[in-house]
Amino acid sequence: MITIKKIQMNDFKMTFKDGFEEFKVYCITKNLSKDTIKHHENVIKTVFKFINPNMSIEDITRKTVNKFILDCKENLTIKDVTLNTYVRSLRTILYYFMNMGYIEKFNINAPKFDRQIIPTYSDEDLKKLLKKPNMKKCDFIEYRNYMICQFFMSVGCRTRTLINIKIKDLDFDNNVVYLNVTKNRKPLIIPLSNTLRKELKEYLRIRKGKEEDYLFCSMYGEQITRTRLFNSMQDYNRKREVNQSGLHRFRHTFAKKWILNGGSALKLKEILGHSNLEMVTNYVNMFTEDLQKDFDEFNPLEQFNKHTNMNLNMKRK
């Protein structure tokens, strides 16, 4: 007698770990940056400490997310802004699962956090960092680092953008620099200021190199990594008796100076490459104390009352 078996439906259940691997493939096909994918990979390591990677995706609920948040608060020594970052990354992953129909849809709100004061360089620091080295005594690395300070304070770009700029990206005919590697992957065209343009022309005469070579290179003309540049600039700051350090601090300082000099917020958004005005608004809010300096001197009401009182005093006399 021949036994005929019934065809059974596959009862395979995708695990959270399997789902994340699929999510990574999705990120690659969407051509997201390696840094973005690496960020999700780093966050998921923390997530898997509190959420079983082998649990079925369909069992993930709002309660799962809330428990993860509580576990992080109770077991990890992290700042609120870090927890916010974890939850936003987890939300991106879970929203992908929802769009694929793996789990029921629900809203995920990242925990709020107090905005921290954005670190910037003081005017005294900038005087030291932007002072041109003795060209007869300094080596190439010191001169290069000086030029990087000049570039940061004139263009306001990110470190990842700076280390990927090539000599061919400088257009002296139109006085612009093309920033092709950006966080949101949208190329930027930034004008070259008069000072920076002159400094770059001198720098290129010393740096030399071909069109395809990187503008800010190592001593041997090779591309520098962010870590190596950070260490080199930290040493540069120390030798110039600047206790503060940090490459992104230049970007914050650029934004602060732009705002305090009365620059347009919309232009700043375009220069910094932000997709909306939210971050620019954050800059304005963070620098409230600086904006309050000389506030009465330019405040319309104060000036009106000042002139009114002056006229009244003149009439009394």
C-alpha positions as a Python dict, from the first residue, in 0.01 Angstrom:
ca = {
    (1, 'M'): (0, 0, 0),
    (2, 'I'): (133, 342, -95),
    (3, 'T'): (105, 613, 172),
    (4, 'I'): (30, 954, 34),
    (5, 'K'): (145, 1243, 251),
    (6, 'K'): (-43, 1566, 261),
    (7, 'I'): (143, 1878, 165),
    (8, 'Q'): (193, 2083, 481),
    (9, 'M'): (227, 2460, 488),
    (10, 'N'): (572, 2577, 596),
    (11, 'D'): (550, 2681, 960),
    (12, 'F'): (886, 2862, 950),
    (13, 'K'): (889, 3170, 1171),
    (14, 'M'): (1142, 3445, 1103),
    (15, 'T'): (1347, 3546, 1406),
    (16, 'F'): (1445, 3900, 1498),
    (17, 'K'): (1803, 3817, 1400),
    (18, 'D'): (1694, 3684, 1059),
    (19, 'G'): (1483, 3993, 1007),
    (20, 'F'): (1773, 4224, 1082),
    (21, 'E'): (1991, 4044, 826),
    (22, 'E'): (1716, 4099, 570),
    (23, 'F'): (1695, 4464, 677),
    (24, 'K'): (2069, 4504, 611),
    (25, 'V'): (2027, 4370, 259),
    (26, 'Y'): (1744, 4619, 212),
    (27, 'C'): (1974, 4903, 326),
    (28, 'I'): (2239, 4793, 78),
    (29, 'T'): (1990, 4782, -210),
    (30, 'K'): (1871, 5130, -112),
    (31, 'N'): (2236, 5236, -145),
    (32, 'L'): (2253, 5371, 210),
    (33, 'S'): (2598, 5472, 328),
    (34, 'K'): (2829, 5225, 500),
    (35, 'D'): (2829, 5450, 806),
    (36, 'T'): (2450, 5428, 834),
    (37, 'I'): (2452, 5048, 807),
    (38, 'K'): (2738, 5026, 1057),
    (39, 'H'): (2541, 5244, 1297),
    (40, 'H'): (2242, 5006, 1284),
    (41, 'E'): (2477, 4711, 1338),
    (42, 'N'): (2626, 4874, 1646),
    (43, 'V'): (2285, 4958, 1791),
    (44, 'I'): (2145, 4609, 1732),
    (45, 'K'): (2423, 4466, 1951),
    (46, 'T'): (2275, 4661, 2242),
    (47, 'V'): (1920, 4572, 2142),
    (48, 'F'): (2002, 4201, 2143),
    (49, 'K'): (2125, 4230, 2503),
    (50, 'F'): (1769, 4294, 2613),
    (51, 'I'): (1556, 4150, 2331),
    (52, 'N'): (1616, 3786, 2242),
    (53, 'P'): (1752, 3778, 1884),
    (54, 'N'): (1585, 3438, 1836),
    (55, 'M'): (1237, 3556, 1927),
    (56, 'S'): (982, 3546, 1647),
    (57, 'I'): (938, 3878, 1470),
    (58, 'E'): (560, 3850, 1492),
    (59, 'D'): (588, 3855, 1874),
    (60, 'I'): (747, 4203, 1879),
    (61, 'T'): (501, 4461, 2013),
    (62, 'R'): (497, 4807, 2165),
    (63, 'K'): (546, 4636, 2501),
    (64, 'T'): (873, 4487, 2371),
    (65, 'V'): (1003, 4833, 2280),
    (66, 'N'): (895, 4989, 2610),
    (67, 'K'): (1067, 4710, 2805),
    (68, 'F'): (1385, 4766, 2602),
    (69, 'I'): (1380, 5136, 2698),
    (70, 'L'): (1333, 5056, 3067),
    (71, 'D'): (1607, 4791, 3060),
    (72, 'C'): (1850, 5038, 2905),
    (73, 'K'): (1772, 5297, 3171),
    (74, 'E'): (1814, 5048, 3453),
    (75, 'N'): (2117, 4856, 3329),
    (76, 'L'): (2321, 5093, 3113),
    (77, 'T'): (2511, 5405, 3211),
    (78, 'I'): (2420, 5614, 2908),
    (79, 'K'): (2293, 5964, 2842),
    (80, 'D'): (1935, 6032, 2738),
    (81, 'V'): (2056, 6140, 2394),
    (82, 'T'): (2227, 5800, 2348),
    (83, 'L'): (1907, 5616, 2443),
    (84, 'N'): (1719, 5836, 2198),
    (85, 'T'): (1965, 5729, 1927),
    (86, 'Y'): (1917, 5358, 2013),
    (87, 'V'): (1539, 5381, 1995),
    (88, 'R'): (1539, 5576, 1668),
    (89, 'S'): (1756, 5309, 1508),
    (90, 'L'): (1536, 5031, 1650),
    (91, 'R'): (1232, 5218, 1519),
    (92, 'T'): (1378, 5227, 1168),
    (93, 'I'): (1429, 4850, 1177),
    (94, 'L'): (1085, 4772, 1318),
    (95, 'Y'): (911, 5008, 1075),
    (96, 'Y'): (1073, 4806, 796),
    (97, 'F'): (920, 4490, 948),
    (98, 'M'): (582, 4664, 964),
    (99, 'N'): (600, 4772, 599),
    (100, 'M'): (684, 4413, 506),
    (101, 'G'): (381, 4290, 699),
    (102, 'Y'): (588, 4088, 948),
    (103, 'I'): (439, 4261, 1254),
    (104, 'E'): (135, 4470, 1337),
    (105, 'K'): (181, 4844, 1294),
    (106, 'F'): (225, 5065, 1601),
    (107, 'N'): (388, 5402, 1669),
    (108, 'I'): (727, 5420, 1836),
    (109, 'N'): (824, 5744, 2009),
    (110, 'A'): (1189, 5794, 2096),
    (111, 'P'): (1255, 5920, 2452),
    (112, 'K'): (1304, 6294, 2479),
    (113, 'F'): (1630, 6442, 2598),
    (114, 'D'): (1760, 6779, 2706),
    (115, 'R'): (1958, 6957, 2440),
    (116, 'Q'): (2324, 6981, 2534),
    (117, 'I'): (2531, 7293, 2485),
    (118, 'I'): (2705, 7263, 2152),
    (119, 'P'): (3084, 7288, 2204),
    (120, 'T'): (3260, 7555, 2001),
    (121, 'Y'): (3602, 7717, 1985),
    (122, 'S'): (3643, 8054, 2152),
    (123, 'D'): (3783, 8356, 1968),
    (124, 'E'): (4104, 8313, 2164),
    (125, 'D'): (4127, 7950, 2050),
    (126, 'L'): (4068, 8048, 1689),
    (127, 'K'): (4345, 8309, 1699),
    (128, 'K'): (4588, 8036, 1798),
    (129, 'L'): (4458, 7771, 1557),
    (130, 'L'): (4436, 8004, 1257),
    (131, 'K'): (4777, 8163, 1305),
    (132, 'K'): (4992, 8075, 1007),
    (133, 'P'): (5298, 7865, 1099),
    (134, 'N'): (5652, 7968, 1016),
    (135, 'M'): (5678, 7832, 662),
    (136, 'K'): (6058, 7802, 689),
    (137, 'K'): (6049, 7591, 1007),
    (138, 'C'): (5724, 7390, 1007),
    (139, 'D'): (5680, 7047, 847),
    (140, 'F'): (5409, 6956, 596),
    (141, 'I'): (5174, 6803, 857),
    (142, 'E'): (5166, 7119, 1067),
    (143, 'Y'): (5103, 7328, 757),
    (144, 'R'): (4835, 7086, 636),
    (145, 'N'): (4659, 7100, 973),
    (146, 'Y'): (4668, 7478, 963),
    (147, 'M'): (4505, 7463, 619),
    (148, 'I'): (4242, 7220, 749),
    (149, 'C'): (4153, 7472, 1022),
    (150, 'Q'): (4121, 7738, 751),
    (151, 'F'): (3903, 7512, 540),
    (152, 'F'): (3674, 7407, 825),
    (153, 'M'): (3618, 7767, 931),
    (154, 'S'): (3544, 7880, 576),
    (155, 'V'): (3334, 7589, 449),
    (156, 'G'): (3186, 7429, 763),
    (157, 'C'): (3188, 7074, 622),
    (158, 'R'): (3203, 6744, 810),
    (159, 'T'): (3528, 6551, 857),
    (160, 'R'): (3414, 6265, 629),
    (161, 'T'): (3352, 6520, 355),
    (162, 'L'): (3688, 6691, 404),
    (163, 'I'): (3903, 6377, 382),
    (164, 'N'): (3731, 6281, 55),
    (165, 'I'): (3786, 6610, -127),
    (166, 'K'): (4013, 6574, -428),
    (167, 'I'): (4226, 6840, -593),
    (168, 'K'): (3998, 6831, -897),
    (169, 'D'): (3705, 6936, -675),
    (170, 'L'): (3852, 7285, -646),
    (171, 'D'): (3722, 7517, -918),
    (172, 'F'): (3916, 7843, -906),
    (173, 'D'): (3755, 7967, -1228),
    (174, 'N'): (3416, 7979, -1057),
    (175, 'N'): (3555, 8014, -704),
    (176, 'V'): (3374, 7709, -565),
    (177, 'V'): (3457, 7371, -415),
    (178, 'Y'): (3253, 7061, -495),
    (179, 'L'): (3173, 6848, -190),
    (180, 'N'): (3081, 6511, -338),
    (181, 'V'): (3086, 6295, -24),
    (182, 'T'): (2821, 6415, 223),
    (183, 'K'): (2613, 6259, 500),
    (184, 'N'): (2287, 6268, 303),
    (185, 'R'): (2472, 6181, -20),
    (186, 'K'): (2366, 6504, -188),
    (187, 'P'): (2665, 6686, -346),
    (188, 'L'): (2717, 7045, -241),
    (189, 'I'): (2875, 7339, -421),
    (190, 'I'): (3025, 7586, -173),
    (191, 'P'): (3179, 7923, -266),
    (192, 'L'): (3544, 7980, -181),
    (193, 'S'): (3606, 8290, 30),
    (194, 'N'): (3880, 8529, -81),
    (195, 'T'): (4109, 8430, 206),
    (196, 'L'): (4064, 8057, 157),
    (197, 'R'): (4113, 8082, -218),
    (198, 'K'): (4451, 8253, -175),
    (199, 'E'): (4558, 8008, 96),
    (200, 'L'): (4460, 7705, -115),
    (201, 'K'): (4656, 7822, -416),
    (202, 'E'): (4967, 7853, -201),
    (203, 'Y'): (4897, 7517, -39),
    (204, 'L'): (4870, 7343, -377),
    (205, 'R'): (5207, 7480, -482),
    (206, 'I'): (5357, 7298, -185),
    (207, 'R'): (5130, 6993, -179),
    (208, 'K'): (5149, 6944, -557),
    (209, 'G'): (4974, 6622, -666),
    (210, 'K'): (4746, 6520, -954),
    (211, 'E'): (4380, 6601, -1015),
    (212, 'E'): (4265, 6265, -870),
    (213, 'D'): (4475, 6299, -554),
    (214, 'Y'): (4317, 6389, -221),
    (215, 'L'): (4347, 6754, -124),
    (216, 'F'): (4434, 6701, 243),
    (217, 'C'): (4662, 6399, 243),
    (218, 'S'): (4919, 6223, 460),
    (219, 'M'): (5287, 6311, 449),
    (220, 'Y'): (5321, 6060, 165),
    (221, 'G'): (5031, 6195, -39),
    (222, 'E'): (4782, 5922, 63),
    (223, 'Q'): (4427, 5964, 188),
    (224, 'I'): (4404, 6011, 564),
    (225, 'T'): (4153, 5837, 790),
    (226, 'R'): (3928, 6020, 1035),
    (227, 'T'): (4104, 5858, 1330),
    (228, 'R'): (4450, 5957, 1211),
    (229, 'L'): (4334, 6310, 1134),
    (230, 'F'): (4168, 6340, 1476),
    (231, 'N'): (4489, 6238, 1651),
    (232, 'S'): (4697, 6469, 1434),
    (233, 'M'): (4468, 6768, 1494),
    (234, 'Q'): (4457, 6692, 1867),
    (235, 'D'): (4836, 6718, 1870),
    (236, 'Y'): (4817, 7038, 1663),
    (237, 'N'): (4578, 7194, 1917),
    (238, 'R'): (4792, 7086, 2210),
    (239, 'K'): (5106, 7241, 2063),
    (240, 'R'): (4917, 7566, 2017),
    (241, 'E'): (4797, 7556, 2378),
    (242, 'V'): (4432, 7502, 2288),
    (243, 'N'): (4282, 7272, 2550),
    (244, 'Q'): (3965, 7210, 2349),
    (245, 'S'): (3977, 6959, 2066),
    (246, 'G'): (3744, 6787, 1825),
    (247, 'L'): (3699, 6805, 1450),
    (248, 'H'): (3321, 6849, 1457),
    (249, 'R'): (3371, 7143, 1694),
    (250, 'F'): (3486, 7342, 1389),
    (251, 'R'): (3151, 7282, 1218),
    (252, 'H'): (2964, 7402, 1526),
    (253, 'T'): (3191, 7706, 1549),
    (254, 'F'): (3132, 7786, 1182),
    (255, 'A'): (2754, 7772, 1237),
    (256, 'K'): (2774, 7985, 1551),
    (257, 'K'): (2988, 8252, 1387),
    (258, 'W'): (2761, 8256, 1082),
    (259, 'I'): (2456, 8319, 1299),
    (260, 'L'): (2623, 8579, 1522),
    (261, 'N'): (2748, 8763, 1213),
    (262, 'G'): (2389, 8796, 1096),
    (263, 'G'): (2404, 8530, 824),
    (264, 'S'): (2084, 8389, 673),
    (265, 'A'): (1953, 8072, 839),
    (266, 'L'): (1836, 7946, 501),
    (267, 'K'): (2182, 7992, 351),
    (268, 'L'): (2338, 7819, 651),
    (269, 'K'): (2105, 7523, 598),
    (270, 'E'): (2224, 7491, 238),
    (271, 'I'): (2592, 7530, 326),
    (272, 'L'): (2576, 7270, 604),
    (273, 'G'): (2373, 7036, 383),
    (274, 'H'): (2079, 6993, 623),
    (275, 'S'): (1753, 6867, 474),
    (276, 'N'): (1546, 7103, 692),
    (277, 'L'): (1581, 7398, 929),
    (278, 'E'): (1553, 7189, 1247),
    (279, 'M'): (1927, 7165, 1311),
    (280, 'V'): (1980, 7530, 1221),
    (281, 'T'): (1706, 7619, 1471),
    (282, 'N'): (1890, 7410, 1728),
    (283, 'Y'): (2205, 7613, 1663),
    (284, 'V'): (2014, 7937, 1718),
    (285, 'N'): (1862, 7805, 2042),
    (286, 'M'): (2198, 7681, 2170),
    (287, 'F'): (2363, 8016, 2112),
    (288, 'T'): (2090, 8220, 2284),
    (289, 'E'): (2334, 8359, 2540),
    (290, 'D'): (2563, 8487, 2266),
    (291, 'L'): (2270, 8632, 2074),
    (292, 'Q'): (2165, 8824, 2385),
    (293, 'K'): (2490, 9020, 2377),
    (294, 'D'): (2421, 9373, 2250),
    (295, 'F'): (2052, 9274, 2225),
    (296, 'D'): (1934, 9607, 2368),
    (297, 'E'): (2160, 9795, 2127),
    (298, 'F'): (1975, 9656, 1826),
    (299, 'N'): (1632, 9590, 1978),
    (300, 'P'): (1368, 9807, 1803),
    (301, 'L'): (1168, 9877, 2122),
    (302, 'E'): (1475, 9973, 2323),
    (303, 'Q'): (1596, 10202, 2047),
    (304, 'F'): (1251, 10362, 2012),
    (305, 'N'): (1229, 10434, 2386),
    (306, 'K'): (1585, 10558, 2391),
    (307, 'H'): (1518, 10815, 2118),
    (308, 'T'): (1183, 10911, 2274),
    (309, 'N'): (1342, 10974, 2612),
    (310, 'M'): (1620, 11174, 2448),
    (311, 'N'): (1363, 11398, 2275),
    (312, 'L'): (1169, 11449, 2600),
    (313, 'N'): (1485, 11544, 2785),
    (314, 'M'): (1579, 11790, 2512),
    (315, 'K'): (1235, 11955, 2531),
    (316, 'R'): (1257, 11989, 2910),
    (317, 'K'): (1586, 12165, 2876),
}
